[in-house]
Amino acid sequence: MASLKDMERVADDLEKLVGQLRSEVHNGDFDRLTQLADKISEDADSAAETFSTVNETLMSRISEQSQRQKPRAASGRAKS
Protein backbone atom coordinates (compact mmCIF):
# COMPACT_ATOMS: atom_id res chain seq x y z
CA MET A 1 0.00 0.00 0.00
CA ALA A 2 1.16 3.50 -0.72
CA SER A 3 2.22 5.57 2.25
CA LEU A 4 1.58 9.22 3.00
CA LYS A 5 5.22 9.86 2.03
CA ASP A 6 4.52 8.33 -1.40
CA MET A 7 1.49 10.57 -1.78
CA GLU A 8 3.55 13.60 -0.82
CA ARG A 9 6.19 12.65 -3.39
CA VAL A 10 3.56 12.39 -6.12
CA ALA A 11 2.20 15.82 -5.18
CA ASP A 12 5.72 17.28 -5.27
CA ASP A 13 6.29 15.78 -8.73
CA LEU A 14 3.04 17.28 -9.98
CA GLU A 15 4.00 20.67 -8.59
CA LYS A 16 7.33 20.55 -10.44
CA LEU A 17 5.63 19.56 -13.69
CA VAL A 18 3.15 22.42 -13.39
CA GLY A 19 6.08 24.79 -12.88
CA GLN A 20 7.71 23.45 -16.03
CA LEU A 21 4.43 23.84 -17.90
CA ARG A 22 4.18 27.49 -16.85
CA SER A 23 7.75 28.11 -18.01
CA GLU A 24 7.12 26.47 -21.37
CA VAL A 25 4.05 28.63 -22.01
CA HIS A 26 6.42 31.57 -22.41
CA ASN A 27 8.68 29.60 -24.79
CA GLY A 28 5.81 28.62 -27.08
CA ASP A 29 7.09 25.05 -27.63
CA PHE A 30 3.76 23.32 -28.18
CA ASP A 31 5.31 19.87 -28.48
CA ARG A 32 6.88 20.29 -25.04
CA LEU A 33 3.64 21.72 -23.66
CA THR A 34 1.79 18.66 -24.93
CA GLN A 35 4.34 16.31 -23.37
CA LEU A 36 4.15 18.07 -20.03
CA ALA A 37 0.35 18.16 -20.06
CA ASP A 38 0.26 14.42 -20.83
CA LYS A 39 2.70 13.70 -18.00
CA ILE A 40 0.68 15.83 -15.59
CA SER A 41 -2.47 13.94 -16.60
CA GLU A 42 -0.81 10.56 -16.09
CA ASP A 43 0.63 11.57 -12.72
CA ALA A 44 -2.70 13.07 -11.61
CA ASP A 45 -4.46 9.80 -12.50
CA SER A 46 -1.84 7.91 -10.52
CA ALA A 47 -2.28 10.26 -7.58
CA ALA A 48 -6.05 9.84 -7.66
CA GLU A 49 -5.67 6.07 -7.71
CA THR A 50 -3.21 6.20 -4.81
CA PHE A 51 -5.45 8.51 -2.76
CA SER A 52 -8.44 6.28 -3.46
CA THR A 53 -6.55 3.16 -2.36
CA VAL A 54 -5.39 4.80 0.85
CA ASN A 55 -8.92 6.06 1.53
CA GLU A 56 -10.43 2.61 0.95
CA THR A 57 -7.88 1.02 3.28
CA LEU A 58 -8.50 3.57 6.02
CA MET A 59 -12.28 3.30 5.70
CA SER A 60 -12.03 -0.50 5.82
CA ARG A 61 -9.99 -0.33 9.02
CA ILE A 62 -12.47 2.08 10.58
CA SER A 63 -15.31 -0.25 9.65
CA GLU A 64 -13.47 -3.26 11.09
CA GLN A 65 -12.81 -1.36 14.31
CA SER A 66 -16.47 -0.35 14.55
CA GLN A 67 -17.58 -3.94 14.04
CA ARG A 68 -15.25 -5.13 16.81
CA GLN A 69 -16.62 -2.54 19.22
CA LYS A 70 -20.31 -3.28 18.57
CA PRO A 71 -20.32 -6.69 20.32
CA ARG A 72 -18.56 -5.14 23.36
CA ALA A 73 -21.13 -2.37 23.55
CA ALA A 74 -23.99 -4.86 23.23
CA SER A 75 -22.56 -7.15 25.92
CA GLY A 76 -22.04 -4.15 28.20
CA ARG A 77 -25.71 -3.20 27.90
CA ALA A 78 -26.85 -6.77 28.50
CA LYS A 79 -25.10 -6.82 31.90
CA SER A 80 -26.79 -3.67 33.17
C-alpha positions in Angstrom: 0.0 0.0 0.0 1.2 3.5 -0.7 2.2 5.6 2.2 1.6 9.2 3.0 5.2 9.9 2.0 4.5 8.3 -1.4 1.5 10.6 -1.8 3.6 13.6 -0.8 6.2 12.6 -3.4 3.6 12.4 -6.1 2.2 15.8 -5.2 5.7 17.3 -5.3 6.3 15.8 -8.7 3.0 17.3 -10.0 4.0 20.7 -8.6 7.3 20.5 -10.4 5.6 19.6 -13.7 3.1 22.4 -13.4 6.1 24.8 -12.9 7.7 23.5 -16.0 4.4 23.8 -17.9 4.2 27.5 -16.9 7.8 28.1 -18.0 7.1 26.5 -21.4 4.0 28.6 -22.0 6.4 31.6 -22.4 8.7 29.6 -24.8 5.8 28.6 -27.1 7.1 25.1 -27.6 3.8 23.3 -28.2 5.3 19.9 -28.5 6.9 20.3 -25.0 3.6 21.7 -23.7 1.8 18.7 -24.9 4.3 16.3 -23.4 4.1 18.1 -20.0 0.3 18.2 -20.1 0.3 14.4 -20.8 2.7 13.7 -18.0 0.7 15.8 -15.6 -2.5 13.9 -16.6 -0.8 10.6 -16.1 0.6 11.6 -12.7 -2.7 13.1 -11.6 -4.5 9.8 -12.5 -1.8 7.9 -10.5 -2.3 10.3 -7.6 -6.1 9.8 -7.7 -5.7 6.1 -7.7 -3.2 6.2 -4.8 -5.4 8.5 -2.8 -8.4 6.3 -3.5 -6.5 3.2 -2.4 -5.4 4.8 0.9 -8.9 6.1 1.5 -10.4 2.6 0.9 -7.9 1.0 3.3 -8.5 3.6 6.0 -12.3 3.3 5.7 -12.0 -0.5 5.8 -10.0 -0.3 9.0 -12.5 2.1 10.6 -15.3 -0.2 9.7 -13.5 -3.3 11.1 -12.8 -1.4 14.3 -16.5 -0.3 14.5 -17.6 -3.9 14.0 -15.3 -5.1 16.8 -16.6 -2.5 19.2 -20.3 -3.3 18.6 -20.3 -6.7 20.3 -18.6 -5.1 23.4 -21.1 -2.4 23.5 -24.0 -4.9 23.2 -22.6 -7.1 25.9 -22.0 -4.1 28.2 -25.7 -3.2 27.9 -26.8 -6.8 28.5 -25.1 -6.8 31.9 -26.8 -3.7 33.2 
